[in-house]
Amino acid sequence: MKAFPLRLIAIPICIICVLNVGLVSALNQNEVSVSPSWSTEVHYQGDTAIITLILTSNSSDTLTIDHIGIHFDWMAADSFVGRDLSANPVVVPSYGVHIFDAMAVQIPANVSAGSHSYFIGVDGTQGTFSVTFSWNSPSLTLQILDSNSKIFNALLPQVSNNLSRAINATYQGAEAKSLLEQAQTEFSQSIMLASQEKWAEALSSLQNASSYLEQAEAAEQRYTEQNAQQQTLLLCVAVAAVAVAIAVSVIAVIVRRKRKQTDAVVDDSVIDDSAVDQPPET
């Protein structure tokens, strides 16, 4: 037998190599884009954020997605929060769009406030030959706000309304006035600290203002009750004094009348006696 030409052997080997290289090649970066859609624009420490991922294919091939997730900078390396679709992969036609079900992302309560980076990862296969790929989006950012600012902003309108009501009430008690002044000082302090984004201190001052307002209202109520009791007591004393005066006057009148009656009886008796002692006229 003639020796099989080496160049004929080399051709299929090259074809196999090319195919093998194609089977492990990654999806080009511009062949896919994923847009995140957050349920809210504002996110706080400790919140559960809801996100919807929208995948747009720029590839002429069909894409089969078996994993999609998000990696945040506060996570450990290679950690993702997302969906395992391997049991029921999502098929995206060429140049198609797919909206994945909303996902919940738990923001740690101890994560630092500020800007945090994240990216979206997609795993799947491409085309007729099911070429596997692993695609990562460009880095994105998510702004995380201090959880104290959330509580502060929720409490601020309530304390502001209570403060206005207390000022308009025109407290009369000295203790209530003093507590109201302290509440006003703490409230102003909280506003200043909030403008400096010192949220923990701002919240503490706002809570102090709220506490002083409650104490001031209670103090004014006690003052009003005590004042009412004093007025009632004074009224009772005045009524009693008037009653005593009237009683004394009545008694005095009675005594005076009895004296007059007694004096009149005595006078009549004297007159009768003198008439008896005189001799009859002749």
JOMOCOR-V33960 format. One record per pair of residues at least 4 apart in sequence whose C-alpha atoms are under 6 Angstrom apart, sorted by the first residue. I is the first residue (numbers start at 1). GAP is how many residues later the second one is. Records with the same first field share a line. If there is no record, write none. Layout:
BEGIN
I->GAP ; GAP
END
This chain:
BEGIN
23->108
26->107
27->106
31->27 ; 28
32->24 ; 25 ; 26
33->22 ; 23
34->20 ; 21
35->18 ; 19
36->16 ; 17
37->14 ; 15
38->12 ; 13
39->11
43->101
44->100 ; 101 ; 102 ; 103
45->62 ; 64 ; 101 ; 102
46->61 ; 62 ; 63
47->60
48->57 ; 58
49->55 ; 56
50->53 ; 54
51->51 ; 52
52->50
53->47
54->44 ; 45
55->42 ; 43
56->41
57->38 ; 39
58->37
59->35 ; 36
60->34
61->33 ; 66
62->30 ; 31 ; 32 ; 64 ; 65
63->28 ; 29 ; 62 ; 63
64->26 ; 27 ; 60 ; 61
65->24 ; 25 ; 59
66->19 ; 20 ; 23 ; 57 ; 58
67->16 ; 17 ; 18 ; 55 ; 56
68->14 ; 15 ; 53 ; 54
69->11 ; 12 ; 13 ; 51 ; 52
70->10 ; 11 ; 49 ; 50
71->9 ; 47 ; 48
72->46
73->44
85->4
92->4
113->31 ; 32 ; 33
114->29 ; 30
115->27 ; 28
116->25 ; 26
117->23 ; 24
118->21 ; 22 ; 23
119->18 ; 20 ; 21
120->16 ; 17
121->14 ; 15
122->12 ; 13
123->10 ; 11
124->8 ; 9
125->5 ; 6 ; 7 ; 8
126->4 ; 5
148->4 ; 51 ; 52
149->4 ; 50
152->4 ; 51
159->51
173->47 ; 50
176->40 ; 43 ; 44
179->33 ; 37
180->36
183->26 ; 29 ; 30
186->19 ; 23
187->19 ; 22
190->12 ; 15 ; 16
193->5 ; 9
194->4 ; 5 ; 8
199->4
212->4
223->4
237->4
244->4
248->4
252->4
259->4
END
